[in-house]
Amino acid sequence: MEHEPIKKIAVLMGGWSDERDISLRSGAQIASDLKSLGFDVTSIDVKKNLRSLTDELYKSQPDYIFNELHGAGGEDGVIQGVLEIFGVPYSNSRVLSSAIAFDKAIAKIIVEHAGVRIVPGVCIKSSDINLINISSDIKFDFPFVIKPTDNGSSVGVCLIRDESDLLKVQSKPWQHGDRVLVEKYIPGRELTVLVLNEKVIGSVEIVYKNAFYDFDAKYSISGSNHIANYEIPHDAKIELHHMAEKAYNACLCKGIARIDFRYDGQKMYFLEINTQPGMTSTSLVPDILRANGFSLTDIWNLIKPGM
């Protein structure tokens, strides 16, 4: 199907989630790159106000919408539903796939059914956090991980190394949603894969100084290193990329998605899938693109509007 030439692009950024600041940085980077390619770009700082957003969109009359919202409202199918009604082509995953991928517990069920190895764990109500290692259904050997089912940028993720760590989490109200994942901690290495339009573009190993890949490690200038020429056995890398494509397709993703894994030296484990990955100067996607011969401005040609 032929599409009209794209001249005017609206870049959505900001939003109202815990990841608002990261979204503003990602959106500013994308807007700058699109302007350098000669597009007429309107940057829209999205607030939790539908009338304000639709007024901005109708005023700018874009031919295409680049969604750089992260977190709740921007990555979970909510804004995608609005854009479906607006009727202009937009970037990345649609309503259903966005909702599936954003909910880590549901995504795990779906990718496991597709044959992807997942981290063992359980999904519980946040009100049951105090029952961890008391109830027979929620017993875990240390260390283990507690994290929200529907948040990004490692917001709310807790590495529980011992009883004192667990008591710290249990002693204060949980602020990150009604459902929580409790998962076995997989020692080893952190790997992430960029999939675009059903095909792997590349992958990197993430090396960081903190106890785990937390918010500070992700967004501080020296918080982590992204190693493109990391070394693992050939068969393990093939499995990594194959599992990433399987997860992408199982969750019905479109456009860009970044899929995170842990590797314990023998097996690869799926962690989560990100349908709106960050595009800041310290983000993973730009580094993977550069390592595979693409500049960030190539992203427009790679995404193929309307796919």
C-alpha positions, 0 to 999 in steps of 0.5 A: 500500500502506497502512503502519502509523502511524510512532511510533518511529524509530531513527536510525543514526549513527556507524559505522566509516568515515573519516566517523564524526564527520560521521555522528554530527553528521548523525544528531544533527541528524536525531534532534533534528528528528524529536523536534521532530515528536513521534516517539519517537526512539532514536539508535543509535551503530553499531559494527562489531558486528552483535549489538550493532546487532540487540540495539539494534534489537530493544530499541527496536522501531522502526517506521522506521529513518533511516539516517544512516551515511556511508561504508563499511559505512553507504553501500555496501549493507552496513547496507542488507542488515542492514536488509532482514533486520530487515524494517522500512522504512528511508530512502534507497537499497536494497542494490544501488543503495547499492553501485553509487553508492558505487563511483565507478568502477562508478557512472560506467560506469552513468550514462555508459551512461544518457547522462550525460557523465562526467569522462574517467579510468581505474580502477587498482589502488592498487598501480599508483599508481607507474605513473601517467605512466610506463605508457602506459595511465595518462598524464595531463596536469597537473593531474589528480585521484587519488581512492579509488573508495569513500570519501566527504567527499573523504577521500583525494582528491588534486589533482595540479598538477605532478610534485612533487604526484605524487611526494608521493602516490607516495612513501608507502603509499596508505591508501584502498582497493585501487582508485583513480580517476585523472581529468582535472581539469575547471576551472570550477565545482562544482555539486550537485543534490538529487534526491528520489524521482526529482525534482530539488528544487534545486541550488546552486553550491559556492564554496570557497577551497581548491584543491578541495572537500576535507574542510576546505572541506566541514565547516569553518564558513567552508570554503565557500559554497553559492550557491542563486541562481547564474547559468548559461545556462538550457540548461545548468541544464536539462541539469544537472537532467536529467543528475542525474535520469538518474544517480539513476534509472540507479543505482536510487536511492530517497529522497534523493540528492545528485549532484555535477557540474563545469561548465567553462562549456560542458559539464556533467560528472558527478562522483559520486552520494551516497546518504547525503548529510550533514545537518550545519549546514554540509551541502549538502542542508539548504541546498538544502531551505531555498533551495527553501522547505523546513525540515529538519523537512519532510524526514520528509514529503518522504521518504514512508516505505515508498516 
